[in-house]
């Protein structure tokens, strides 16, 4: 397990059980575990949705869509089963917040999945975890088994007459599968590539049924909202974005850890960092969309030439122009995720790119940046 870090200015909500032994069910119950689920069992589905909607909780996986609003898109009636899918496939470089949730508070994710199911009329949930996190399977499977043994999952949960099944599933390590439609393809046993949309998952999702897909941190926040109230959670954040967030701090820091931004100081080589970023996106592109497949490869190769001293001044503008034309032209957000940082690198640090061309010394010979992972060609 990762070492835990803390800061006196933190407001701990999702992370408040970290390091408290909450992987054990009895300890989780001592720390108010499953009280929110019991409360949800006494509420009407629309009341649960409205509580989450009014809390201002937005997706913690990157898209930032209002969670309660997302749940409200699921049709009340459906000829096919409805599903809740927890997206634990965090694969961005430097992110590890969901890993800590699974390590230290797995029951919070389970509880959030079941509450989401009650809200939309689902009786089945899947927790999908990144392939590199397979070592978490023992923790998650034990948490699920313990919840079944106590009657918190399965048939007649908490004696309510309601049923809910939860399953754990490990991925194969592809970054692309973090995109929600690719995630469903993977879970169905297919190649994990994005689907054409519409239809959207809330209407036609996993195995053709209406599906709610939320990030692990998003779902782990839900029990706290039901216990503390929508107003309390909303007041912790900004007017349109309620609650707290876990941030992964890495880079040139004395105390890296989960408190999310890759932090670089003025000793970091932006060109080298841009190269490593593009290597990652080129390596993880599924290859389906031409702008992403060819664009990330071209950016990577240009930056390799650029970094080795063989670049041209026009390459700077060409990289920006190419990145700009990748935006909004792919099935999933991976193309945008590669293009936006490349544009930002050039817009904010153009002088560093020009310095590499003119033979002036780089701002950094890479000591700190060398620690960042490099994807194989």
C-alpha positions in Angstrom: 0.0 0.0 0.0 1.0 3.6 -0.6 2.2 5.7 2.3 -0.4 8.2 3.5 0.3 11.9 3.6 -1.7 14.7 5.2 -1.8 18.5 5.4 -3.3 20.6 8.2 -5.5 22.6 5.7 -7.2 19.5 4.4 -11.0 19.1 4.8 -11.3 15.3 4.8 -14.5 13.9 3.5 -13.8 11.1 1.1 -10.4 10.5 2.7 -11.5 10.7 6.3 -11.4 6.9 6.7 -7.9 6.5 5.1 -5.6 4.8 7.6 -8.5 3.9 9.9 -8.7 0.2 9.1 -12.0 0.7 7.2 -11.2 -2.2 4.9 -12.6 -4.3 7.7 -16.4 -4.2 7.7 -16.8 -3.9 11.5 -14.5 -0.9 11.5 -16.3 0.6 8.6 -19.6 0.3 10.5 -18.0 2.0 13.5 -17.1 4.9 11.2 -20.8 5.4 10.0 -20.5 2.9 7.2 -23.7 1.8 5.4 -25.8 4.3 7.4 -26.3 6.3 4.2 -27.5 3.1 2.4 -30.0 2.4 5.1 -31.2 6.0 4.8 -31.5 5.6 1.0 -33.6 2.5 1.4 -36.3 4.7 3.2 -36.2 7.4 0.5 -37.9 7.7 -2.9 -35.6 7.4 -5.9 -36.3 10.9 -7.1 -35.4 12.2 -3.6 -32.0 10.5 -3.8 -31.4 12.0 -7.2 -32.4 15.5 -6.1 -30.2 15.3 -3.0 -27.2 14.4 -5.1 -28.1 16.9 -7.8 -28.5 19.8 -5.2 -25.2 18.9 -3.6 -23.4 20.1 -6.7 -21.4 16.8 -6.9 -19.8 16.6 -10.3 -18.0 13.7 -11.9 -14.5 13.2 -10.4 -13.2 11.4 -13.4 -12.5 14.4 -15.5 -15.8 15.3 -17.4 -17.2 17.2 -14.4 -20.9 16.6 -15.3 -23.5 17.0 -12.5 -23.9 13.5 -11.0 -27.5 13.8 -10.0 -28.4 15.2 -13.4 -26.6 12.3 -15.0 -28.7 9.8 -12.9 -31.9 11.6 -13.9 -31.3 10.7 -17.6 -31.9 7.0 -16.9 -35.5 6.1 -18.0 -37.9 5.1 -15.3 -39.1 2.1 -17.2 -36.9 -0.2 -19.3 -37.4 -3.6 -20.9 -33.8 -4.4 -20.2 -31.9 -4.5 -16.8 -30.3 -1.3 -15.6 -26.7 -1.2 -14.5 -24.4 0.8 -12.3 -20.8 0.8 -13.4 -18.0 2.2 -11.2 -15.1 3.4 -13.4 -11.9 2.6 -11.5 -9.7 2.6 -14.6 -7.7 5.7 -13.7 -4.7 5.6 -16.0 -3.6 9.2 -16.5 0.1 9.7 -15.6 0.4 10.8 -12.0 -3.1 10.0 -10.9 -3.6 7.5 -8.0 -6.5 8.9 -6.0 -8.9 6.0 -6.8 -6.3 3.5 -5.9 -6.2 4.9 -2.4 -10.0 4.8 -2.1 -9.9 1.1 -3.1 -7.0 0.4 -0.7 -8.4 2.2 2.3 -12.2 2.6 1.9 -13.6 -0.1 -0.5 -16.9 -0.3 1.3 -17.6 3.4 0.5 -17.4 2.6 -3.2 -19.7 -0.4 -2.7 -22.2 1.7 -0.7 -22.1 4.4 -3.3 -22.8 1.9 -6.1 -25.8 0.5 -4.3 -27.3 4.0 -3.5 -26.9 4.9 -7.2 -28.8 1.7 -8.0 -31.6 2.6 -5.7 -31.8 6.0 -7.3 -32.3 4.7 -10.9 -34.0 1.4 -10.3 -31.0 -0.9 -10.9 -30.3 -4.2 -9.1 -26.7 -4.8 -10.5 -23.5 -3.0 -10.1 -20.0 -3.6 -11.5 -16.7 -2.2 -10.1 -14.2 -2.0 -12.9 -10.6 -1.6 -11.8 -7.5 -0.7 -13.8 -5.5 -3.7 -15.0 -2.3 -2.5 -13.2 -4.4 -2.4 -9.9 -4.9 -6.2 -9.9 -3.3 -6.4 -6.5 -6.4 -4.6 -5.2 -8.6 -7.5 -6.2 -8.1 -9.3 -2.8 -9.2 -6.1 -0.9 -12.2 -5.5 -3.1 -13.3 -9.1 -3.3 -13.1 -9.5 0.5 -15.1 -6.3 1.0 -17.8 -7.5 -1.4 -17.8 -11.0 0.2 -18.1 -9.4 3.7 -21.0 -7.2 2.6 -22.8 -10.3 1.2 -22.2 -12.2 4.4 -23.9 -9.5 6.5 -26.9 -9.1 4.1 -25.8 -5.7 2.8 -25.6 -7.1 -0.7 -27.6 -9.8 -2.5 -31.2 -10.6 -1.8 -33.3 -8.6 0.7 -30.5 -6.2 1.6 -30.9 -4.9 5.2 -34.2 -6.8 5.3 -35.7 -4.2 2.9 -37.1 -6.6 0.4 -34.7 -5.0 -2.2 -32.0 -6.9 -4.1 -28.7 -5.7 -5.3 -25.7 -7.6 -6.7 -22.2 -6.2 -7.0 -19.3 -7.7 -9.1 -15.6 -6.8 -9.3 -13.9 -6.8 -12.7 -10.2 -6.1 -13.5 -9.1 -4.6 -16.8 -6.1 -5.4 -19.0 -4.2 -2.1 -18.6 -5.4 0.0 -21.6 -5.7 3.7 -21.0 -8.4 4.0 -23.6 -10.8 1.9 -21.5 -11.2 4.8 -19.1 -13.6 6.3 -21.6 -17.0 5.1 -20.6 -18.2 3.5 -23.8 -14.9 1.7 -24.2 -15.2 0.6 -20.6 -18.5 -1.1 -21.4 -17.0 -2.8 -24.5 -14.3 -4.2 -22.3 -16.7 -5.4 -19.6 -18.7 -7.2 -22.3 -15.6 -9.1 -23.4 -14.9 -7.0 -26.5 -11.9 -4.9 -27.6 -12.0 -1.7 -25.4 -12.6 0.9 -28.0 -15.2 3.7 -27.9 -18.7 3.4 -29.3 -20.4 5.8 -31.6 -22.8 8.1 -29.6 -25.7 8.6 -29.5 -27.2 6.5 -28.1 -25.8 7.4 -24.7 -25.1 4.9 -21.9 -28.0 6.2 -19.8 -30.4 4.9 -22.4 -28.4 2.1 -24.2 -25.4 1.0 -22.3 -24.0 -2.2 -20.9 -25.5 -5.2 -22.8 -28.0 -2.7 -24.2 -29.5 -1.7 -20.9 -29.6 1.8 -19.3 -26.3 2.3 -17.5 -25.0 4.9 -15.0 -21.2 5.2 -15.2 -19.4 7.1 -12.4 -15.9 7.5 -11.2 -14.8 5.7 -8.0 -14.3 9.0 -6.1 -17.7 10.2 -7.3 -19.5 7.2 -5.9 -17.5 7.2 -2.7 -18.7 10.8 -2.1 -22.4 9.8 -2.4 -22.8 8.2 1.1 -21.3 11.4 2.7 -23.8 13.5 0.9 -26.8 11.5 2.0 -25.6 11.7 5.7 -24.5 15.3 5.7 -27.1 16.7 3.4 -26.9 18.4 0.0 -26.5 21.9 1.4 -23.6 20.9 3.6 -21.7 19.3 0.7 -22.5 22.1 -1.7 -21.1 24.7 0.8 -17.8 23.0 0.8 -17.2 23.8 -2.8 -17.9 26.5 -5.3 -21.5 27.6 -6.3 -21.6 25.1 -9.3 -19.2 22.5 -8.0 -19.9 21.2 -4.6 -17.7 19.3 -2.1 -14.0 18.5 -1.8 -11.7 16.7 -4.3 -8.7 14.5 -4.0 -5.6 15.9 -5.6 -2.6 13.9 -6.7 0.5 16.0 -6.3 3.7 14.8 -8.0 6.8 16.2 -9.6 9.2 18.6 -8.0 7.8 18.3 -4.5 9.2 17.4 -1.1 5.9 15.6 -0.1 4.3 14.1 -3.2 1.0 12.3 -2.6 -2.7 12.5 -2.8 -4.0 15.8 -1.2 -4.0 16.5 -8.5 -1.8 18.5 -10.5 1.6 17.6 -11.9 3.7 20.3 -10.4 6.8 21.5 -12.3 9.0 24.3 -11.2 11.3 26.5 -13.3 14.0 23.8 -13.3 11.9 21.5 -15.4 12.4 21.1 -19.2 9.0 21.7 -20.8 10.2 20.3 -24.1 11.2 17.0 -22.5 8.0 16.9 -20.4 6.0 17.5 -23.6 7.8 14.7 -25.3 7.0 12.2 -22.5 3.4 13.3 -22.4 3.0 12.7 -26.2 4.8 9.4 -25.9 2.1 8.3 -23.4 -0.8 9.4 -25.5 0.7 7.9 -28.7 1.3 4.6 -26.9 -2.3 4.5 -25.5 -4.2 5.6 -28.6 -6.4 2.7 -29.8 -5.8 3.8 -33.4 -9.4 4.0 -34.4 -9.6 7.7 -35.1 -7.2 9.1 -37.7 -6.7 12.5 -36.0 -5.7 10.8 -32.7 -3.7 8.0 -34.2 -1.7 10.0 -36.7 -1.7 13.2 -34.7 -0.2 11.8 -31.5 2.4 9.9 -33.6 3.4 13.0 -35.5 3.7 15.1 -32.4 5.8 12.4 -30.7 8.2 12.1 -33.7 8.4 15.9 -34.1 9.3 16.4 -30.4 11.9 13.6 -30.6 13.6 15.4 -33.5 13.1 18.7 -31.7 14.6 17.6 -28.5 17.6 16.1 -30.2 18.4 19.4 -31.9 17.0 18.7 -35.3 13.8 20.7 -35.1 12.9 23.8 -37.2 11.2 27.0 -36.1 8.1 26.2 -38.2 7.7 23.0 -36.2 6.5 25.0 -33.2 3.6 26.5 -35.1 2.9 23.2 -37.0 2.6 21.3 -33.7 0.2 23.9 -32.4 -1.8 23.9 -35.6 -2.0 20.1 -35.6 -3.1 20.0 -32.0 -5.7 22.6 -32.7 -7.1 20.6 -35.5 -7.3 17.4 -33.4 -9.8 19.0 -31.0 -13.3 17.6 -31.3 -12.5 15.3 -34.1 -12.3 11.9 -32.3 -14.9 9.5 -30.9 -13.5 9.8 -27.4 -11.7 12.5 -25.4 -8.2 11.0 -25.8 -7.5 13.1 -28.8 -8.5 16.2 -27.0 -6.5 15.1 -23.9 -3.3 15.0 -26.0 -4.0 18.1 -28.0 -4.9 20.5 -25.2 -1.6 20.1 -23.1 0.5 20.4 -26.3 -1.2 23.7 -27.2 -0.7 24.9 -23.6 3.0 23.9 -23.7 3.5 26.0 -26.8 1.3 28.9 -25.8 2.8 29.3 -22.3 6.4 28.2 -22.9 7.2 29.0 -26.5 10.5 30.6 -25.5 11.7 27.3 -24.2 11.0 25.6 -27.5 12.8 28.4 -29.3 15.8 28.0 -26.9 16.1 24.4 -27.9 16.4 25.5 -31.6 19.0 28.3 -31.0 21.4 26.2 -29.0 20.9 28.1 -25.7 21.1 26.0 -22.6 18.0 24.2 -21.5 16.4 25.5 -18.3 16.9 22.0 -16.9 19.1 19.0 -17.6 16.2 16.9 -16.5 17.0 15.7 -12.9 13.4 16.1 -11.8 11.7 15.4 -15.1 13.8 12.2 -15.6 11.7 10.7 -12.8 8.6 10.8 -15.0 7.8 7.5 -16.7 8.8 7.1 -20.4 6.6 4.9 -22.6 8.5 2.6 -24.9 8.4 3.4 -28.6 
